[in-house]
Amino acid sequence: MTQGSGWPVGRDVEKMEVVPLRYYGRWITALALGVVLAGLLVSMITNPRFKWDIVAHYLFDDSIIAGLMMTIWLTVAAMGIGIVLGTAVALMRISDNPVLSNIAGGYLWIFRGTPLLVQLIFWYNLSALYPQITIGFPFGPSLGSFDANRYITVYVAALLGLGLNEGAYMSEIVRSGLNAVATGQREAAEALGMSRFRVMARIILPQAMRVIIPPTGNQLIGMLKTTSLVSVIALQELLYSAQLIYTANFQTIPLLIVASAWYLVLTTLLSIGQYFVERHFGRSDRRVAAAPDVAIESGK
């Protein structure tokens, strides 16, 4: 622009004073919310009906800690089953083989179409349908059999219910991540003579992880809280441990606060871990975004 255009040029720009925007609406909203939250917190602390002394007494109770460990174990084991199974089903879904694709579709139809609570109760009562489970060839010789009452324990029923249900949802997450990678990547790798397995392991999956990781972290946090459903089959995880105690002493609210406090602690830790994992897998995006700035700097 020229001097006569009315716009500052040259050194006049450097002398301009930068006036920051003032967001008065944000400050007023934040202040109002702060007052409401402070009032709610004070009312909870000063309300004797919450019985914080009982909460503190049972927070590290042996039964609660044992239930907490069971919740962590269930979360890790069921999520591991879900990830492995979900990856396999996702590969079957995108396979050119119609048999594998239809089998995967049927699995998703069943386990996503029925409530998880129903699935847990079904696995727990599997022995009512099959007292003896036989492994062998259809209409042929059997390789062996085992007593369902003996081996389908409450732990096995919980893992089957949680793991198989999670696998159905993880398969769609993995499939969406694989589909997010451009087909040209696969074609270029195959043109270089790479095998399908190597293309998937070295080219497709590393790029798909950036899409897969965020929803997987959310599923893990959801699984942590979903483990509370196994209380209906009398598996002593965190919530069921609290239920056993308040059934005996009738202190329902304090024990529920104890269980909720531990769920909040675990959820917070998982959220922090999810943040760092997402940041690790998103480094390439940040490098690509920073490249234009580097180019501009080098061109000066």
C-alpha positions, 0 to 999 in steps of 0.5 A: 500500500502507498502512504496516501492509502491511509494504511501504516507502512514500514516502521509505522507498523512497528510503532503500533500498539497491540491491544489485547481483546477483552472477553468480559463474557468469558470472565463473567461466565467463569465467575458465575460457575465458580460461585456455583461450584464453590457453593456446591462443594461447601454444601457437600463438605458441611453436610453431615449426611455424607458421613465423610468419616465413614468414607475415610474409614473405608477408602483403604479397606482391605475388601475395597482394595481387593475389589479395586485390584480385580477391577484393574485386572478385569479392565486390562484382560478384557481390553486385551481380548477386545483389541486382539479380537477386534483387530482380527475381525477388522481384517476379516471385514476388509478381506476380499474373501466373502466368507470371512467378511460375512462371518465378521459381520455376523459376529458384529451383529450379535455382540453389538445388537444385544446388551452387555448385561444380557451377555454377561448373564448368558455366559454365567449360565452357559452350563445350564445349556451345555453341562458338558462342552465337547470339542471335536468334528461335526458329526464325527469323533470328539477330541475331548470334553470338559465340565462347564460348571467347573471351567466356566467360572465367574471370572471366565464368564466376566472375561468372555462377556466383556472381551467378546463385546469389546472386540465387536466395538474395537473392530470398527475402530480398527477398521476405520483406522485402516480405511483412513490410510490412502489406498495409494500407500498400499499400492505403492508398497505392493509395487515395491514387492512387499508382501501383504503382511509386511505392507500391513505391519510396516505401512498401513498400521503405523499410519492408522494408529493415529486414528485408532489410538484416541477412540481406543483410549476412550474405550479403555476408560469406558471398560474400566467403568463397565466392569461394574456390570459384573457385580450382577454375576457376583464377581467381587470387583470394586462396586460389588465390594462396596455393595457387600459392605453397605449391605451389612452396615446400611451405609449406602451413600458413603460406600458409593462415594468410596467406589466413585472416588477410586473410579475417578482416580483410575479414570484420571490416570488413564486420561493422563496416559491417553494424552501422552500416547496420543501426543507420541503418535501425533508427532508426525502431524506436528512435524508436517504442520511446522514444515511451512514455517521452516520453509518461510524462515529459510526463504528470508 
